[in-house]
Amino acid sequence: MSSQKEKFYITTAIDYVNADPHLGHALEKIQADVIARYHRLLGKDVFFLTGTDEHGVKIVKAAEEKNKTPEELASQNTQKFKDLCKVLNISNDDFIKTSDQKKHWPSVKKIWEKLKANGDIYKKEYQGLYCSGCEAFITKKDLKDGRCVIHQKEPEAIEEENYFFKLSRYSKEIEKAIQEDKIKIIPETRKNEILNFIGRGLKDVSFSRPRKDLKWGIPVPDDESQTIYVWTDALTNYISAIGYDKNSIKFKKYWPADVHCIGKDILRFHAAIWPGILLSAGIELPKNIFVHGFISVDGQKMSKSLGNVINPFELVKKYGTDPVRYFLLREIPPTEDGDFTYEKFEKRYNADLSSGLGNLVARTLTLAEKIEINSYVSKSIKPKIDETWQNYRKFLDELKFNEALSSIWGLIGFCDKYIEKEKPWENKDPEVIKELLSALSNIASLLQPFLPETSEKIFQQLGTDPKKKEEKFKPKKGKPLFPKFRS
């Protein structure tokens, strides 16, 4: 009788389709992909979800500026986000769209009806400040010099009748869940940030907009005069994609989410509003919310006006998929802001990938082609390999991608020193070369979640099967993995 695999459900935020993908979108998808691939290697049944958020005011405004309908713009830009997943070698199992009336809308309507039946939805007149960038009502406390801190725009003063959700009713319960790590917020600084916010008391939030002002979205059940607020709609994607509306086998199997991977600008929605919705609807809370920072370019925020938005498609075209993955995972701190420049990128590429990993593979396989290789178990390098695996698992369990990569490159550096010490090109010692081949096999295994294409190429050049425990090598040197890049 076969034992059932442990499940693991990971999601990214769903991306707004008002503009093209940028490097920040690539970072989040790559981080989530590493987590998903790592847990697959651990033997878990992984479900990895990403997608697009296609409704809301800013989609409508962006479409008007381009003389398109919201449907046309959403369809066009959603395809770009799907293409980004392919270009970055993202291993997502599904891609959800909030415009999907068969897959997504029924779950949103079911959630609305659950909240209403629980007495948590009510209608009232409202006056407030609305930031279309955040797709949220904000207070004067959220402003700096009269502008939204995140989008640097003045909010719009709005007076309208909306449906509201009694988020205040769940304030203490949400606070307790986060304090006790029932919902674990990573890193601790973001946990403290959201607890400070909740500690001031959560207020009821608008859950709809008048349909006369916003037709692009899901109508409120039993009230066609209102459109369901974009965040109510968007957050539900995490359960609509796995069949919440039908209480499907997939929903029962994968929920609750093990990790929601999000940016710091949407923490409040995920750690306050989303838990409130779930508590009202009687659904389990997510286990972890992993929060990453922003990417600046040469110390400045990416913006169209500055002309410094980095196009991830062009970056991959110039340098390759795995180098882009490597830079973002190694150079950008997982939970903090990081900076991108082409100079930093090429320095990392040449030092770590070309002169580091690529050079070690080429040197070792050049030597190995000259001797006969049988099955072999490393001895001299084995303590360093074991230490690397131990650190690697620890860092990946803690979602410290840069430190896990640092541990791998520590092993690469160790092998380089081993070569210089043993000088196998002089003494032709087959045992030394076998040691190095075994080390390379382990390095390829360690790289699987991070640089999947490179890992596969190394295994191919080693002539060994990563799925088999016994290492049998038939080395055949291939093309250089990372030719040195010269600007």
N, C-alpha and C positions, 0 to 999 in steps of 0.2 A: 504494500500500500504506500503510494508516494505521498510525502508530506507537502502541504500547501506552502508555497513561497510567501515570505513576508512581503506585504505591499509597501510601496512608497509612492506618494503622490506629490508632485512638485509643479508649481505654476509660476509664470512670469506675470507681471502686470500686462493688461492688454493696451496696445499702443493707439493713441489718437491718430486718425488718418487725415488731419488737417494739413499735414506737411510730410515731406519725404523723410525716410529713416536717417538718423544721424549716428554718430559714434556712441552716444549714450545708450541708444537702443541696442547696439551691438554688444556693449559691455554686459548688460543685463541678461541677454539671451545666452551669451557665452558662459557667464557665471552659472546660470541655471543648468546649462548643458553639462558642465563639469560635474555638478552635483548629481544629475540624472545618470550620467555614464558611470560615475563612481559607484552609485548604489546598484546599478545593473551588474557591475563587476563583483559586488558583494553577494550576488545571487538573488537579489530582490526582484519582485514583480513591479516594475516602475511604470508609472503613467505620467507623462510630461506634457503639460499644456501651455500653449501660448496663443496669441490671437490679436484682434483689433477691436477698438472701441469706436463705433462708427456714428453714434448719435450725438446730439448736443448742439448748443449755440455756435461754438467755434467752428464746427464742421460746416454749418450752414453759411457762416460768414466767409470762410475760406473758399467755399464753392462759389458764392456770389462774386468774390474778387476774381475768380478764374472763369467766370461766365459759364459755370457748370451747374448741374443739379447736385444736391447732396449725394444722391445715389451714384451719379457718375464719378464724383470725386472719391467717394468711399471705395468704390469698386477698383478704380485706378490705383489708389494708394495702398489698399489692402494687398493687391498683387505684389507691390514693391516690398511689403513686409514679409510676404511669403517667399519672395525671391531672396530676401536677406537671410532667411533661415537656411536656404539651400546653399548660398554663397559661403556662409559661415560654418557649414556642416553641423547644423543644429539637429539633434536627434529627437525633436518633439514628436509625440504620438498623435497629437491632434492640434487643430488650429480653429479656434472659435471666432465667430463674427457676431457682433450684437445685432446686426441687421438680419440674421438668419431666423426667419419666422417659424421654421419647423423645429429647429434645434434649441434656440435660445429663448424666444418669446414665451413659450408655455411655462417655463420655469420662473420667469420674471412675474408673470401673472399669478402663478401659484403662490409665490412669496408674498406678493401684494395682498392676496386674499387671506393668507395666514396671518399677516400682521394686522389686517383689518378685523378679522374674526377675534383676534386677541385683544381688541380695543386699543391698539397702538397707532391707528391712523385716524386723523381728524382734520377738518377743513377750517381755515381761518384767514382773515385779511392780514397781509404782511407788508411791512415797509422795511427795506434793507438795501445793503450795498452788494452788488453782484459782480464778481470777477469772471468774465467769460473764459479767461485763460485757465483758471482753476476749476471752472464749471462749478462754482460754489458761492454761496452767500458768505460774506466775511464781515468782521466788525472793524471799527475804527482802530482797535488795539492791534489788528493784523496789518495795519498800514504803516508805511514810513514815508514821511513827506507827502501824505495823501495818496500814495501809490501802493499796489500790491508788492510785497517784498520779493516774490518769486518772478512775477511777470513784468514788474516795473511799469504798470499801467494803472490809471485811475479807474476804480470800479464804477459801475453804472448804478445810480439810485433807482430802485424799482419799488413800485407799489402794486401789489396784485393779490388775488385770492388763490392760495395753494393748499394742497394736502400736506400735513406735517406728520412726522414720525416721532413718537414719544421716546426719544433716545434718553432723555433725563431719567426715565424710569429704570434704566439699566446701568446708570453711571457707576454705582457702588459695586455691582456685580462684575462689570468690565474691569474696573480698577483692581479688584481682588484677583481676578483671573490673571492679570498681567503681573501683579506683585508676586504671586505665587508661581509664576512661570507655567501656568496652565496654557497660556499663550506666551511662548518665550520670544521676546523681542531681541534680535541680534543686530548691532552690538548693545552693550549695557547703556551706553550714552543715549541711544534712541529710546531705550526702555525708560530711563529717567526723564527724558524729554516728554514722552507721551503721558507718563504718570503725573508730571507737573501740570500738563494740559487738562487731564481728566480730573485732577485734584481740585481744580477750580469749579468743577461741576459741569457736566455735559448738558447742553441745551437741546431742546427739540429741534429737529432739522426739517427743512422743506424737502418734500419727497415728490413734488410735481411742479410743472409750469403750465400756464394757460396754453391750450393748443393753438389759440389764435396767434400767439407769439412764437410758438415752437411746434411746428407740425412734424418735424423730422425726429421721430422717436416712437416709443410704444405707448399707445393710448391707455389711460387708466381704466381698469375693468369697471364697467357700469357707469362710466362718466367720460364720454367722448370729448368733453370740453377741456380735458386736462391730459398732458403728456407726462409719463413717468420720468422723474428726474434722472439725469444721466448717470449719476453715481449709484442710484438704486438699481438701475439697469445693468451697469458695468460690473459691479461687484458680484452679481449673481452668476456671471460667466463661469466662476469656479465650480459651481454645482450644475449649471445647465449643460455644460459640456459632457458631464458624466451621467446625465439622465435623471436629474432630481425630479422633474415633472412627473415621470412615470415610476419613481422610486425603483429605478432599474437595478439590476444585479451589479452593474458597474458602479453606480452611486453607493450602494451598500458595501461594495468591496473597497473602493478607494477613499471615500470620505471618512474622516476629516483629512484635509491637506496636511502633509508633513512639513512642507515649506512653501510659503508665499514669498517669492523673490520680487522686491519692489524698490523704487527709488525713494529717497528721503522726503521728497516733496509730497508724496501721497500717503505718508505714514498715518496721519489722522483719520483718513477714510478707512484704512485697513485695520487700524488698532482701536478705533472707537465706533464708527458707524457700522462696519461689517460685523463685529461681534454683537452689536445691538440688534441687528437684523436677525442674526442666527439665534440669539437667545429668545427673541420674540417668536420666531418660527419653530423653536424647539429642535434646532439642529446643532450638532456638536461643533465646538470651536476649533479653528485650525491650531496645529501644534506649535509651529514656528513661523515668525515673520522675519525674514532676512533683509536688511535695509542697506543698500549701497549708496554711495555719494554721487557727485557729478564729475564730469570731465571738463576741465578748462583747456584752452589752447594757448600755449605760450603765456600762461598766467591770466588769460582773459576768458570770460564766459563766452561760450559759443553763441553767436547770434547772426542772423542774416544781415543786419545793418553793418556789422563789423566785417562781414564777408569771410568769417573764419570757421564756418561750419564744415566739419570733416565728413566727407561722403565715404561711408564704409565700403561701398562697391568699388570706388576708385582706389581705395587703400588696398583692398584685396587684389585688385587687378595689377597693381604695381608690385606688391610684395609677396602675395600668396596668402592663403587662408590661415595656415598654422602660424606664420609669423605674426599676423594680426591677433590671433587668439593668444599667442604667447605674450606679446607686449601688454595687452590689456589685463591679463591675469597676473603678470609678474610686476609690471611697473605701477599699476593703479592699485592702491590699497583697497582691499575688498569692501570695507565698510566706511571708507573716508573719501574725500575728494581727491582727484589726481589730475595730473597735467600731461598733455600730449604736445609733442613737437616732432617734426620730421627728423630733427637732429637726434633727439632721444631715441626715436624708433630705430634709426639706422645704426646707432651706437649699440643698442641692445641686440639687434639682428646680427651685426658683424661679430660682436664679442661673444655672445652666448650661443647663437645658433650656428653661425658659419665657423668661427674659430673654436667654439666649444664642442657642442654636440656633433655637428657635421664633420669636423676634423677628427674626432675620436672614432667615429664610425668608419671613415675613410682609411685612417691609419691602421686600425685593427683588421679590417677586411683585406687590405693590401697584403698584410703579413699572413693572414689566415688562408688565403688562396694557395699558398705555397706548401701547406702541410696537410696531412690526412687527419680529419676530425671524427672522433667517435663520440658517443654519448659522454657527458662530462658533468660533474658537480663541482662548483667553485669551492676552493678552500682558502686561499690567501686573501681574496677580496670578500669572502663571505661575511665576516663580521661587519664590514662597512655596508654591505648590501642589507643585512638584517637590521642594522641601525637605521638605514635610510627608510626601509619599509615601515618600521615602527614610528618614526617621526612623521612620515608621509600620511599614515592613517590617522594619527593624532591631529595633524593640521587640517586634513580634509574633513574629519568629523567636526572640527571647530570652524569650518568654512574659511580657513586661512589659505587661500589659493596661492598667494605669493610665497608664503613660507613653505608650502608643500613643494613648489617648484624649486625654491632655494635648496631644499634638501636633496632633490634629484641632481641639481647642478653641483652640489657638494660631492656626490658620487662620481660625476663626470670628471671633476677636478682631481679626485682621488685616483681615478684610472689613468689620467694623464701623468700624474707623478709616478705611478706604478710603472708605466712604460719607460719613463726617463730613468728610473732606478734599475729596471731589469734589462733594458736595451735588447729587446727580442730580435731586432734587425741584425744584431751582431752574433748573439749566441744561438739563434734559431731554436730556442727552447719552446717546444710545442705546448708544454704545460702552462707557460706564461700566456701564450696566445689563447689557449682554451679558457683560462681565467677571464681574459678580457671579453671573449665571446659570451661567456656566461653573464658577465656584468652587463654587456650590451643588451642581452635578452631581458634582464631585469629592468634596465632603463626603459626599454621599449614597452614593457608591461606597465611601469609606473607612469609613462606618458599617455597611456590610452585615453583617460578622460580629458586630458589637456590638448594634446596634439594628435588626434586620432589618425590622420593621414600619414604623419611622420612615423608614428608607432608601427603602422602597417608596413611602410617601406623598409624599416629596420628589420622587422621580422622576415620580410621577403629576401633581403640581402643576406640575412643569417641562414636562411633556408630551414627555419624551424617553425613549429606550430605552437602559437601562444596558448592554445587550449589544452595541450598535453603537458603533463607535469615533468616528464623526462625530457631533458634538453638533448636533441640530436641536431647537429649543425651540418649544413651543406652550403658553406659560405660562397657567395658570388657577388662581388663588388658591383654596385650600380652607379647611376649618375650621382654627382654630389647633391646632398640633401639641401644645402643652403649655400649656393654660390655667393661669394662675397659681393656685397652691394656697394657700388661706387657711384656717388651722386654726379 
